[in-house]
Amino acid sequence: MHTSLGLFFLRLVIGIIFIKHGLPKIKNPEGLASAIKWPKQAVTLQGLVEFLGGIAMILGIQVQIIAVLFSIIMLGAIYFKKLKWKRGFTGENGWEFDLIILASCVAIFLIGGGFWVLF
């Protein structure tokens, strides 16, 4: 019971974070694409995965698959921040936040979504 409640809370928070970060990519893909020098379509696709995946994570729909997709996104974020943009672990635009989200998604993938999932 407590494990499922904990997993639901973790899914809720992860879902909210990805919805919040995906929505701007859907609304203004051109702005972000030019800032990070990515194709607009890639930014839009990532935004859709984040936004729709966040909703699915909260509702408990295929949470382990969504956790894998989110883990890939977070590995990419860490790669860019650490190796391409030379950001530190902490501080402004650090990658510690990305690492804890990655760890949370890996935990959801390994443990599952708990009792309160749709499918």
N, C-alpha and C positions, 0 to 999 in steps of 0.2 A: 504494500500500500504506500509506504513512505517513498520507496524507490520510484514508483510510477508518478507520484506527486512531484518529486524532485525532477524527474525527466520531463514532465509536462511544463514545469516552470522553466527549465533550461530551453526546451523547444519554444516556449512563448517568447523568451528574451531573444534567442537567436532569430526567430521569425521576425520580430519587431525590428531588430537591427538590419536585417537584409531587406525588409520592405522599405525602411527609411533610406537605405543606401541605393536601392534599385530604382526608386521612383524618379530621382533627378536624371538618371541615365536614360530613362524612357522619355521624360519630358523635354530634355535638352541634350540629345546625344551629340549634336554638332559642337557644342561648347566644350564638353569633356573630351571629345575625340581630338579636337585641335590642341587642347592643353597637354594631353599625354601622347599625342601623335599616333593614335590608333585609327583604324577605319571606323566610320560612323556605324556601320552595320555591326561590328564587333561590340561596340559600346551598347548599342540597342539590345543585342542578344544577351549580353551580360546583365543588363538592367532587367530584362524580362525574366531571366533565370532567377535573379535575386528577388524581384518583387513577387512573382508567382510562386517561387520556391518558399519564400517567407510565409506566404499564406498557407501553402501546403504543410509546412513544418508546424505551424500553429494548429491547424486542423487535424494533423496526424495522418496525412496522406503520403504514403510511400516515403516515410521519414528517413530511412536508411539510404535510399537513392538520392534524396535531396541533400543529406549530410555528405555524401561523396561529392556531389556537384559543388556544394559550398566549400568543401575541403580543397578542391582543385582551385577554386577562385582565391581562397586564402593563401594557398601555396604560391599562386601567381602574384598576389599582393606582396607577400614577403619577399619573393624574388626581386620584384621591381624596386621595392623600398630599400632592401639591403644591398643588392648587387648592382642595380642600374642607377638608382638615384642616391646611393651611398648615405642613407639615413641611419641614424643610430637606433639602438634597441628601444630607448626611451626618449622622451622629449617630443618636440613638435614633429608630427608625421613619423613618429617612431613605429616600429613594427611589433611592439609588445601586445597591442590590442589585437592585431591580426593573428598572433600566435595563440592567444587564449581562445579566440573564436575557432581557430583550427583545431585546437585540443578539444573543445566542446563538441565540434562536429564529428571528430574521430570517436569520441566517447559515445555519441548518439548512434553512430554507425555500428560500433562494436556491441553496445548494450541493447539497442533497439529503442523504440519510442515510448515504451512503457505500456500500461494497460489502456490508457485513454488515447487510442488511435482509431481512425476510421478504417483504414486499410493500408 
